[in-house]
Amino acid sequence: MLNPENVLLPYSISDLPEGPWLVFAPHADDETYGMGGALLRAREAGIDTHVIVLTDGALGGEQDGLIAIRRNEVEHAARELGLASLQCWDEPDRGLEATPTLVAKTAAEIAKISPKSVFFPGPLEAHPDHRAAAQLVWEALQSSPELSVTALSYEIGNQNPINRMIDTTAVITEKARVMTCYNSQNTENNYEDLVLALDKGRTFTMPPEVGHCEGFYAYSEEQRGKTLREVVLDITELYF
């Protein structure tokens, strides 16, 4: 017999993870598209949230001065989301790699901020920078086993494995408003509609009063001792 659905997907809403939060976003906008609702919920709950944007976003369109434009957009979004801090590291867009130097820098920043929850993109994202960001943060956490944090991945452009669901129904209108900060990207594609559709689609296993939600995967201590590839293969095996 194959595993039932509740082994693969959450059927109830989860509490907000413990704060402070540190979110790694491959590009300026991913933090809002992917988990803007959760960040707004955290703001309301008085949880300090920190975001590190990893790449310069230079390849996100044809506009002149796009790096500066996207920096201004994420600074605007950060104010709307009530972030405690924002960093932009300017790694090359579509060239993000988990090099030893960048892994060490990431681990050092996690130790400095001392979050309780660390977020990174899901390992089955389509964009290579999203997957590289997952690998980067995973290796940084593994390099510093003394860091006592909860590791969680979040969805940006497509569905990933999830075992936690955060209800964003009450803040979905505000999330939609914050997404408008990213005009340079919203004119490239209908990202706003796509994100809201993903958040709506994630309610498939939720109670009827949940109108929108964001999916996350919280990794166990046992999983943290494996490579990210091994963890993904273990999760995939649950489907068979």
N, C-alpha and C positions, 0 to 999 in steps of 0.2 A: 504493500500500500504506500502511495506517495504521501508526503507530509501535507496536512491540511493548511489552509490559507493563513491561519493565525500563527503558524510557525514562521511564515515568510514576511508578514506584514503586521504592524500594530493595529489593534482594534479599539484602542482607547487613547485619550489625550494624556500626554506626559506633563509633569511639572517642568518649570524652567530649570535648566541646569544651574548648578551653584556658581556664583560669581566670585571674583571678577571674571570677565570673558576676554579672551584674545582671539580675534578672527583674522585669519590669513586669506586675503582676496587676491587672486591672480591678476586681476585688472580693476581699475576704478570703475565700479558699477556692480561687480559680482557680489559684494557684501550686501547690497540693497536688493538686487534681483533675487539672490539666493536665500537670504535670511533677514531681509529688512523687517518683516513682521516680527520675528523673534527679537530683533534688536529694539524695536519699538516697545515690545512687551517688557524687555529688560529695563528700558528707560523708565517705564511706568512703575516697575518694581524696585527702582533704586539700585539696580545692579550696574556697576562700572563696566563699560565696554570699551575695548581698544581694537583698532583695526590697523593692519599692516597691508598695504597694497604693494604687491611684489614687482610688477612690471610697469614700464613707462607708458604702455598703451599706444605706442606710436603707429601701430598698424591697424588701428580701429577705424580707419576712414581716410579720406583724401584731403581733409581740410589742412590748410597751413596752420602751423603752431598747435598741432593736435595735442602734443604732450602737455603744454601749458593749459589748454582748454580743459582737458580731462582732469588735470590737477585742480583747477578751479571748481569743476563739477563735483569732485569727490569731497572737497572742502565744504561746499555748500550742503551736500548730502550728510556729511558728518555733523554739521550743526543741527540739521533737521532730526537726525537720529539720536542726538544727545550723546555722542561719543565722548569718552574721557580723554582719548588721545587718538591721533591719526599719524601714521608714517607712510611715506612713499619711497620705495627703495630703488626704483628705476632700473630694474633688470630688463633685458631686451624682450620686447613683445614677441611672442612665438619663438622665443629662444631661452625660456626659463629652464634651468637645469639644476638638479640637486648635487652641485659640486661640493667637495669637502669644505671649501671656504664658506659657501653659502649655508651649508648645514650647520657649521659652527656658529655663524652669525645668527641664524634662526634660534638655535639652542640658547645662545647667550641672551637674546631678547626675551625669550620665554622666561628664563631665570630672572631677568631684570624686572619684568612686569609682574611676575609671580601670580599668574591667573589660576583659578580653580578649574576652568573649562577652556580648552583650546579647540578651535574650529578650523577645518580645512575642507576643500572641495572633495566630493565623492570620487573614489578611484575609478569609477566607470563613466566619468564625464567624457564627452566627445572631444572637446578642445584640448590640445596637447599641453598648453600651459596649466589648465585645470588639473590634469593628471600629474604633471610635474610638481605642482604645488602640494598635492597630496603626498607624493613621495618625499618631497623636501621636509615637510613638517613631521612626517612619520619617522624619517631617519634622525631628525633633530631630537625628537622625543626618545628614541631608542638610544641615542648617544648620551643621554642624561637621565639614567634611570632613577636618579635621586629626585627628579621633578615629580611631585605628587599632583597630577592633573587628570581630569577626565578628557579623553580625546574623542571628538565628535566630527563626523563629516556631514556636509550639507549639500543640497542639490542646487545647481545653477541652471544648466541648459537642458538637462534630461533626467529621467528618474534613475536613481541609484539604489543599492540596498539600504533599507532603513529599518530601524527598530524603535524609533521614538517619533512622536508627532506633537507638534506645538500648534495649538489653536490660534489662528491669526484673524479670526472672523471680526473681532471688535476693532482691529487696527488695519483692515485691508484697504479701506479708503485712504488712510494716511500713507500706507505703503505705496499705493498707486500715485499719490501726490509726490512722495520723495523720489519715485522713479523718474518723474519729469525733470529732475535736476540734470539728468543725463541726455540732454538734447542731442549732443554729438553722436550718440549711439542710437537713440530712438529714431533718428532720421535715416539710419543705415538699415534698420529692420524693425519689424513690429514687436520689439522685445516686450513692451508693456503688456500687450495682449497675450503673448506667449507665456510670460511669467504668471499672469493671473490665471491662465488656463491650467498651468502646471499645479498651482496652489489649489485650484478648484478640483482638479482631477485627483489630488491626494486625499480628498474626503471620501473616496469610494468605500473605505472600511470604517468610516467614522459615524458617530451618532448623527441623526438628521439635523440637530441644531448647529452642527459645525459646518459653516459655510465655506471657509477656506482654512488651509493649514499648510505648514512647512514640515518636510520630512528630514530626519537626521538619523545617523547611525552612531550609537555610543559603543565604543570598543572596550572589551574587557581587559583585565590585566593579563590574562592568558594570551589573548590575541596580540597584545602589545609586544609579546616576546617573539612573535613571528614576523616574517617579512610581510609587507602589504600585499604582495602577490599571493602569498600562501593564505592570508586571511580571505581575500576575494575568492580564491578557489574553494576554500572551506564553505563560504556562504553559498556559492554556486551549487555545491554538492547537495545542499538542502532541497533544491528543486528536483533532485533525481532520486 
